[in-house]
């Protein structure tokens, strides 16, 4: 199958492209860097240098490859990673979710591709109300205070564009929090790992906010399943064990060989990290993968962060 992967050298793309190549697919990977394009060539794919915000150049590149499936894994999280407060610095990512997605829809349609698979997030569900673990029918937090609310609305716009694209089988993969190589939780250089190692990531308040994780390799495998199957719609791509902050953070710290996390009151964390961080830490909602298992035919290789963290932290 001919597949065009936009964002082919990001955290998911760099794991997904080799899997697709190994499965016998003809893969074209798009990146903004000539150096990374050469790395794609070394991995057995064809590298193309384009910007997802350059509509004319993007359409030209996609049409030239005649893909049967287009995959959208483009992100822009560098600015957000430099912010002390959660939810800041996402303007570039919001633009990609809106303008970049619209460009990819147009390119896929112009190329007569059969399907468009796009990355979304499984932690944008509204925080108020039960249950603490959400399925795909649950409302998103579109009314949350900005800047987080604006980012969730951008997520909604991405999903609407993909699922409503005429002539395309639209698939939206709502990924949980990534861990593993090349992610924020990577023991070798990940910013979250660095914070936890320095005891700079505390348990806030009662630590009752629920998180759903997914190893990057499992996330990539969901992309392969979406390409090779015929499912359409929205799927939570998360492991089997949603867990509150107070439960998973000490285990993660232990896997890093770090001291146990500190505990801080919510009011102090709000001053230091902002209200969005406190909301996730105390009221966050997890997600269930039941639909991905039954309709996408996907199962996580790391069913729980408990074993996944330990595997990621084992650098011996």
Phi and psi in degrees as a GROMACS rama.xvg file:
@    title "Ramachandran Plot"
@    xaxis  label "Phi"
@    yaxis  label "Psi"
@TYPE xy
-88.4905  124.286  UNK-2
-129.832  133.361  UNK-3
-109.328  120.213  UNK-4
-110.194  110.925  UNK-5
-88.145  132.257  UNK-6
81.2258  39.3839  UNK-7
-75.1874  -10.1457  UNK-8
-116.928  14.8199  UNK-9
-80.8976  -172.649  UNK-10
-57.3014  -41.9674  UNK-11
-84.8056  -44.8055  UNK-12
-55.8289  -39.9797  UNK-13
-71.0955  -17.9771  UNK-14
-91.8992  -33.88  UNK-15
-72.446  -43.8426  UNK-16
-57.0957  -49.2757  UNK-17
-61.8969  -33.5753  UNK-18
-64.7895  -42.542  UNK-19
-66.1331  -41.411  UNK-20
-62.5705  -44.6981  UNK-21
-63.2177  -28.0747  UNK-22
-81.8112  1.23798  UNK-23
92.7494  10.7708  UNK-24
-85.3022  154.666  UNK-25
-94.0295  108.445  UNK-26
-111.334  131.477  UNK-27
-111.757  124.908  UNK-28
-110.422  132.06  UNK-29
-102.951  136.494  UNK-30
-146.575  164.896  UNK-31
-93.3985  -2.45443  UNK-32
-114.532  123.856  UNK-33
-58.0538  -37.4676  UNK-34
-63.1874  -42.3616  UNK-35
-71.3949  -28.9801  UNK-36
-63.0396  -38.3373  UNK-37
-66.038  -35.1766  UNK-38
-65.2842  -35.8449  UNK-39
-64.3017  -40.0542  UNK-40
-60.6953  -41.2435  UNK-41
-64.9395  -25.5248  UNK-42
-86.3382  1.44952  UNK-43
97.235  4.68609  UNK-44
-103.498  172.066  UNK-45
-96.5566  126.149  UNK-46
-93.8192  135.922  UNK-47
-129.227  132.034  UNK-48
-98.5175  110.196  UNK-49
-151.128  163.234  UNK-50
-112.119  130.664  UNK-51
-63.3651  -19.5006  UNK-52
-87.2397  -6.90656  UNK-53
-92.3149  88.9047  UNK-54
-58.4529  -48.2254  UNK-55
-62.4004  -46.7618  UNK-56
-66.1834  -36.4923  UNK-57
-65.7966  -48.5276  UNK-58
-59.1226  -43.0548  UNK-59
-58.7519  -45.242  UNK-60
-66.768  -42.2747  UNK-61
-69.1982  -45.755  UNK-62
-59.5852  -37.6255  UNK-63
-63.5946  -26.4402  UNK-64
-93.0893  -9.64478  UNK-65
49.9076  53.7843  UNK-66
-72.7912  149.273  UNK-67
-87.6985  -25.4419  UNK-68
-139.15  137.553  UNK-69
-112.605  134.44  UNK-70
-117.663  130.437  UNK-71
-106.792  102.264  UNK-72
-122.394  26.7061  UNK-73
-81.0833  132.416  UNK-74
-137.296  166.93  UNK-75
-147.778  79.5735  UNK-76
-106.983  5.95257  UNK-77
-61.6676  -44.0043  UNK-78
-64.9186  -40.2549  UNK-79
-64.8311  -35.3893  UNK-80
-67.0273  -18.5225  UNK-81
-90.7545  -2.57385  UNK-82
-90.2258  141.226  UNK-83
-76.2774  -29.0431  UNK-84
-101.126  130.745  UNK-85
-64.4829  135.644  UNK-86
100.439  -12.6249  UNK-87
-87.9  158.467  UNK-88
73.7847  21.978  UNK-89
-100.6  7.44911  UNK-90
-58.809  -43.1144  UNK-91
-63.6774  -39.7452  UNK-92
-68.0153  -39.7638  UNK-93
-61.11  -39.8174  UNK-94
-64.2829  -40.8462  UNK-95
-62.7251  -42.5701  UNK-96
-61.5866  -32.8718  UNK-97
-92.0776  -68.8852  UNK-98
-68.8382  -44.9915  UNK-99
-62.6604  -41.724  UNK-100
-64.2202  -43.2263  UNK-101
-59.5172  -39.3422  UNK-102
-65.5599  -40.9946  UNK-103
-68.4322  -36.6205  UNK-104
-60.9538  -46.5581  UNK-105
-61.8699  -41.0147  UNK-106
-66.5089  -43.4792  UNK-107
-63.0496  -40.687  UNK-108
-66.7178  -42.3448  UNK-109
-63.3365  -31.5306  UNK-110
-87.4679  -0.540602  UNK-111
58.4164  35.4176  UNK-112
-67.7098  152.26  UNK-113
-87.2602  -23.8035  UNK-114
-148.088  153.127  UNK-115
-131.231  121.08  UNK-116
-110.457  128.451  UNK-117
-131.264  145.996  UNK-118
-79.6478  133.868  UNK-119
-137.656  -165.692  UNK-120
-130.377  146.615  UNK-121
-100.649  13.1424  UNK-122
-121.139  28.5269  UNK-123
-106.593  11.9319  UNK-124
-70.765  149.059  UNK-125
-57.7045  138.712  UNK-126
-83.7296  -17.9442  UNK-127
-88.3892  140.797  UNK-128
88.951  151.235  UNK-129
-74.9617  167.104  UNK-130
-82.4188  168.277  UNK-131
-74.133  -12.421  UNK-132
-121.043  122.83  UNK-133
-105.387  146.657  UNK-134
-99.1627  -178.07  UNK-135
-68.8629  -13.8499  UNK-136
-83.7712  -10.5772  UNK-137
-68.2335  147.242  UNK-138
-70.0789  147.946  UNK-139
-84.9942  161.645  UNK-140
-83.4181  54.8442  UNK-141
-69.466  -18.4479  UNK-142
-98.8887  9.06245  UNK-143
-64.6838  153.884  UNK-144
-59.0998  145.56  UNK-145
-71.6493  152.326  UNK-146
-84.9587  -10.5138  UNK-147
-64.4578  -40.8759  UNK-148
-58.686  -40.6799  UNK-149
-64.2234  -38.088  UNK-150
-67.1416  -38.1067  UNK-151
-66.5939  -38.1023  UNK-152
-64.2587  -33.7207  UNK-153
-66.3845  -37.3902  UNK-154
-60.9378  -46.8805  UNK-155
-58.3848  -42.678  UNK-156
-65.6087  -39.1747  UNK-157
-59.6949  -49.7364  UNK-158
-64.0096  -40.2342  UNK-159
-62.7116  -42.4885  UNK-160
-64.0273  -42.469  UNK-161
-70.004  -47.13  UNK-162
-73.1133  -24.3996  UNK-163
-99.1013  6.22083  UNK-164
-70.4827  120.561  UNK-165
-64.6569  132.346  UNK-166
83.4327  1.67984  UNK-167
-120.247  139.584  UNK-168
-78.8686  107.688  UNK-169
-91.3133  131.239  UNK-170
-130.299  126.243  UNK-171
-114.295  122.382  UNK-172
-104.112  109.547  UNK-173
-88.7145  99.0029  UNK-174
-78.3527  145.163  UNK-175
-77.6256  -167.954  UNK-176
-68.251  122.508  UNK-177
-72.3189  141.071  UNK-178
-139.447  165.389  UNK-179
111.739  -171.974  UNK-180
-58.1057  133.906  UNK-181
78.9558  9.13241  UNK-182
-108.14  174.944  UNK-183
-62.8333  -24.4268  UNK-184
-94.6986  4.1718  UNK-185
-64.4437  122.547  UNK-186
-57.9372  -24.6151  UNK-187
-97.3336  75.8618  UNK-188
101.207  -2.1734  UNK-189
-70.1756  134.968  UNK-190
-62.9205  -36.67  UNK-191
-68.2604  -40.8056  UNK-192
-59.2547  -41.0421  UNK-193
-63.9687  -41.0676  UNK-194
-64.337  -44.1849  UNK-195
-65.3716  -39.1695  UNK-196
-62.1855  -31.4687  UNK-197
-94.3409  8.27576  UNK-198
60.4057  33.0552  UNK-199
-96.8888  5.09596  UNK-200
-120.858  96.4907  UNK-201
-91.6806  167.472  UNK-202
-82.1123  119.042  UNK-203
-96.2148  129.841  UNK-204
56.691  -129.307  UNK-205
-84.7663  -4.08375  UNK-206
62.2545  29.4793  UNK-207
-85.2308  -5.20357  UNK-208
-63.9354  131.741  UNK-209
-92.8751  134.358  UNK-210
-118.152  145.044  UNK-211
-120.334  125.329  UNK-212
-106.538  163.43  UNK-213
-152.73  132.697  UNK-214
-68.7787  143.072  UNK-215
-59.3823  -32.728  UNK-216
-67.5626  -37.113  UNK-217
-67.6787  -37.8908  UNK-218
-61.6524  -43.0455  UNK-219
-64.8122  -38.9231  UNK-220
-63.7733  -31.3346  UNK-221
-65.2323  -35.2195  UNK-222
-63.2759  -41.3037  UNK-223
-62.4231  -43.6428  UNK-224
-61.9588  -39.2112  UNK-225
-66.2779  -37.2861  UNK-226
-67.7803  -45.9507  UNK-227
-86.2521  -13.6906  UNK-228
-98.6884  -167.378  UNK-229
-124.569  12.8655  UNK-230
-67.7944  153.884  UNK-231
-141.126  158.503  UNK-232
112.393  -158.227  UNK-233
-107.896  136.101  UNK-234
-137.015  128.584  UNK-235
-74.9717  124.297  UNK-236
-110.861  91.3966  UNK-237
-142.796  166.499  UNK-238
-79.9209  -173.651  UNK-239
-86.5751  -3.89836  UNK-240
-130.761  78.9961  UNK-241
-59.0861  141.314  UNK-242
-148.719  146.83  UNK-243
-70.9424  156.275  UNK-244
-53.0206  -43.6867  UNK-245
-63.7979  -18.2532  UNK-246
-94.1773  -45.6168  UNK-247
-83.3885  -30.4248  UNK-248
-64.2688  -43.9453  UNK-249
-61.0937  -35.1914  UNK-250
-66.8524  -42.0704  UNK-251
-64.0132  -44.0445  UNK-252
-59.3918  -41.6644  UNK-253
-63.2913  -38.6559  UNK-254
-64.398  -29.1984  UNK-255
-82.3  -9.73404  UNK-256
76.7345  21.6106  UNK-257
-94.6779  165.082  UNK-258
-69.7224  158.289  UNK-259
-58.9699  148.539  UNK-260
-67.3054  150.082  UNK-261
-73.3626  166.424  UNK-262
-116.237  134.12  UNK-263
-133.413  148.729  UNK-264
-69.2767  156.037  UNK-265
-61.1709  -37.4613  UNK-266
-64.6067  -35.2119  UNK-267
-72.9273  -41.465  UNK-268
-63.7325  -34.1999  UNK-269
-63.917  -38.506  UNK-270
-66.914  -38.2192  UNK-271
-84.4424  -41.4017  UNK-272
-117.645  -9.32187  UNK-273
96.1312  164.98  UNK-274
-68.4209  -29.4435  UNK-275
-65.1625  -44.4814  UNK-276
-60.301  -41.8369  UNK-277
-66.2108  -40.0864  UNK-278
-61.4571  -44.9864  UNK-279
-64.0129  -40.9865  UNK-280
-68.93  -28.825  UNK-281
-112.543  -24.3032  UNK-282
-128.63  3.62192  UNK-283
-54.9479  152.346  UNK-284
-115.905  136.989  UNK-285
-87.47  -172.801  UNK-286
-139.765  152.077  UNK-287
-102.373  143.63  UNK-288
-99.9792  15.3659  UNK-289
-57.6102  -40.5903  UNK-290
-70.2254  -39.3931  UNK-291
-62.5076  -37.4135  UNK-292
-66.4343  -45.6171  UNK-293
-81.8288  -36.4236  UNK-294
-105.713  -32.4853  UNK-295
-89.1532  -19.0197  UNK-296
72.8992  30.2826  UNK-297
-109.717  139.483  UNK-298
-134.527  142.041  UNK-299
-74.1077  134.915  UNK-300
-70.0863  -26.4887  UNK-301
-112.208  90.2941  UNK-302
-64.7461  -21.7433  UNK-303
-140.101  143.191  UNK-304
-60.6439  -22.6247  UNK-305
-59.0163  -49.3967  UNK-306
-81.0403  -32.9813  UNK-307
-64.6158  -43.0575  UNK-308
-60.7837  -42.1862  UNK-309
-65.0648  -39.8573  UNK-310
-66.2902  -40.0591  UNK-311
-69.426  -31.761  UNK-312
-84.9519  -8.78171  UNK-313
-83.2289  97.2942  UNK-314
-105.786  18.0497  UNK-315
